[in-house]
Amino acid sequence: MPTWSLRRRPGRTLGLLLLLILSFLVLRRLNWSTLLPLWLQPRRLGLRTKGPNFMLEDSTVQIFGGSIHYFRVPKEYWRDRLLKMKACGLNTLTTYVPWNLHEPERGKFDFSGNLDLEAFIQLAAKIGLWVILRPGPYICSEIDLGGLPSWLLQDPNMKLRTTYHGFTKAVDLYFDHLMSRVVPLQYKHGGPIIAVQVENEYGSYGKDHAYMPYIKKALEDRGIIEMLLTSDNKDGLQKGVVNGVLATINLQSQQELKALSSVLLSIQGIQPKMVMEYWTGWFDSWGGPHNILDSSEVLQTVSAIIKAGSSINLYMFHGGTNFGFINGAMHFNDYKADVTSYDYDAVLTEAGDYTAKYTKLRDLFGTFSGIPPPPPPELTLKMTYEPMRPSFYISLWDVLLYLDDPIESEIPINMENLPVNNGNGQAFGYVLYETTIFSSGILSGHVCDRGQVFLNRIFIGFLDYKTTKITIPLTQGYTTLRILVENRGRVNYGNNIDAQRKGLIGNLYLDNIPLKKFRIYSLDMTKRFFDRLDMDKWNFVPKEPTYPAFFLGALSVGIYPSDTFLKLEGWTKGVVFVNDHNLGRYWNIGPQKTLYLPGVWLDKGLNKVIIFEETMAGSVVQSTETPYLGRNQYVN
């Protein structure tokens, strides 16, 4: 075998040295950032600013983002929605984190199932999306109390979104837990999170100048090392700025873009511009119109934002659903609760279907990026099932027999302060108040949000924000006065979030004399609530049911369970539960007329359907492949 020797092969050795030197010089001149995908490059610098540009390591980047809230989409559909986002030409996912859902009781955290934030972020990374996280603690998001837990309101002196000790103590404990999950998912640690938002639209609230610096420090102290952002609309941009944090803007029109861009320039000089929320549509309120935004207008505005050199986030890319009782509300002049659907007239429909907005924006983003997006996934199947006729029934008054003993109290107790749920009060649902009266008169009180008034089992009227008094007719002897109060959703935006306690607030008066000795039932309508109602508790549906009442039926599904929309024509107002999933509220005042039922929540064969109806039931529940508001594929 030959033996290599430097002495014997001086020419070969010199040639190898020259080749090594030449290769080194060539490699030094190569820009490796143009040869490697971003997620394979060294992660030293993260997202940063350089003049008017965002830089990720040594590459200039323009953020094309879209919002999807994991808590509004069944976990089984996360991959489908994220693939559709990637196929639209977007490169970044943004999502809020709802404190109220993750910490339903003090110190008791839930990041399982549909609330598995880490799984959602990791899935986005696998699909090739960066993530901008918006952890609050306040998130607005048209969710109950802006995502703040209702148990905070047990403190009569609570000052939400301030440095009030009772609030910051709770935030600190929550952030301790949340950030331990989030920190490893940051870009510099190998994860997809490139930026984190500090609170949300605080400039339009702005009650405490020390609050935003406190939130910034709370994030940094717990290991957040990526770029920090704020996000404000036109009402709060100038007041929402924090030192060392990049300000971004929220808007819907080109006129706002020009005005707010000028304000940004005056506030923070030459920095990258970003529209953190470009509103692709809007949310709906019960009793109001269905809000839509024409796809051509969306295309023109998004194009103008990108041409102006700004990064953009589509709020919403896919809205999803306010399952359960999580919807928020607005209360400026009038109280207006948000509907169950969070369709938002977004780029994808509530059920994840494509729209004209999707088609147009996909072409637009592909043009600007110069990279053809991947092909869009196929649509999820939809199905119309045979009408379901409820067979069984039980009135609310009979249900009371199977619940825990009522809470005895000399005076009314608001929902949040009820001694239930391990001392954390009741967050959602209904509360029933009972007391005994001996005479007629004028009944008055502060009811939040809507109270049905009964004498024994006879309905006599409503108390709410507009109707604060009702006449009690002449009675004989002892009469049970009952008020069934619904929490229709706590305000999620505005200066009155401290005043969002629900139920009977303060005393209830009869002819200006406060009533006493109440029996109070917590009707949260959770799985534990319904587990008490075994089949032997139900009766066949009578010709004339006593309301409010629960109705039980079975929806028959074939071998391929598919998405559908339940249509409740003839029903008045209530809530629908399918296989223990709370689909949300329905109300015949509209604009929403159907409830989205994901196919992944259905089983082959018979599926249990329970309907709580407040006033008057229909005879059947129908289903349809399209929602009543009819955002079919490519219609707008």
HELIX and SHEET records of a PDB file:
HELIX    1   1 PRO A   10  ARG A   29  1                                  20    
HELIX    2   2 TRP A   32  THR A   34  5                                   3    
HELIX    3   3 LEU A   38  LEU A   40  5                                   3    
HELIX    4   4 TYR A   70  ARG A   72  5                                   3    
HELIX    5   5 LYS A   75  TYR A   77  5                                   3    
HELIX    6   6 TRP A   78  ALA A   87  1                                  10    
HELIX    7   7 TRP A   99  HIS A  102  1                                   4    
HELIX    8   8 GLY A  113  LEU A  115  5                                   3    
HELIX    9   9 LEU A  117  ILE A  127  1                                  11    
HELIX   10  10 ASP A  144  GLY A  147  5                                   4    
HELIX   11  11 SER A  150  GLN A  154  5                                   5    
HELIX   12  12 HIS A  165  VAL A  182  1                                  18    
HELIX   13  13 VAL A  183  LEU A  185  5                                   3    
HELIX   14  14 TYR A  187  HIS A  189  5                                   3    
HELIX   15  15 TYR A  202  SER A  204  5                                   3    
HELIX   16  16 TYR A  211  ASP A  221  1                                  11    
HELIX   17  17 GLN A  254  GLN A  268  1                                  15    
HELIX   18  18 SER A  295  LYS A  307  1                                  13    
HELIX   19  19 ALA A  356  SER A  369  1                                  14    
HELIX   20  20 LEU A  396  VAL A  399  1                                   4    
HELIX   21  21 LEU A  400  TYR A  402  5                                   3    
HELIX   22  22 MET A  415  ASN A  417  5                                   3    
HELIX   23  23 ILE A  497  ALA A  499  5                                   3    
HELIX   24  24 LYS A  527  ASP A  531  1                                   5    
HELIX   25  25 MET A  535  LYS A  537  5                                   3    
HELIX   26  26 GLY A  599  TRP A  601  5                                   3    
SHEET    1   A 3 LEU A  47  LYS A  50  0                                        
SHEET    2   A 3 ASN A  53  LEU A  56 -1                                        
SHEET    3   A 3 SER A  59  VAL A  61 -1                                        
SHEET    1   B 9 PHE A  64  ILE A  68  0                                        
SHEET    2   B 9 THR A  92  TYR A  96  1                                        
SHEET    3   B 9 TRP A 130  ARG A 134  1                                        
SHEET    4   B 9 ILE A 193  GLN A 197  1                                        
SHEET    5   B 9 MET A 227  ASP A 232  1                                        
SHEET    6   B 9 LEU A 246  LEU A 251  1                                        
SHEET    7   B 9 MET A 274  TRP A 279  1                                        
SHEET    8   B 9 SER A 311  HIS A 318  1                                        
SHEET    9   B 9 PHE A  64  ILE A  68  1                                        
SHEET    1   C 2 ALA A 329  HIS A 331  0                                        
SHEET    2   C 2 TYR A 335  ALA A 337 -1                                        
SHEET    1   D 6 ASN A 539  PHE A 540  0                                        
SHEET    2   D 6 PHE A 392  SER A 395 -1                                        
SHEET    3   D 6 ALA A 549  VAL A 557 -1                                        
SHEET    4   D 6 GLY A 605  GLU A 613 -1                                        
SHEET    5   D 6 LYS A 573  VAL A 578 -1                                        
SHEET    6   D 6 HIS A 581  TRP A 587 -1                                        
SHEET    1   E 6 ILE A 407  SER A 409  0                                        
SHEET    2   E 6 PHE A 518  LEU A 523 -1                                        
SHEET    3   E 6 TYR A 430  ILE A 437 -1                                        
SHEET    4   E 6 THR A 479  GLU A 486 -1                                        
SHEET    5   E 6 ARG A 450  LEU A 455 -1                                        
SHEET    6   E 6 ILE A 458  ASP A 464 -1                                        
SHEET    1   F 4 LYS A 469  ILE A 472  0                                        
SHEET    2   F 4 GLY A 441  CYS A 448 -1                                        
SHEET    3   F 4 GLY A 503  LEU A 510 -1                                        
SHEET    4   F 4 ILE A 513  PRO A 514 -1                                        
SHEET    1   G 3 THR A 594  LEU A 597  0                                        
SHEET    2   G 3 THR A 564  LYS A 567 -1                                        
SHEET    3   G 3 GLN A 622  THR A 624 -1                                        
END                                                                             
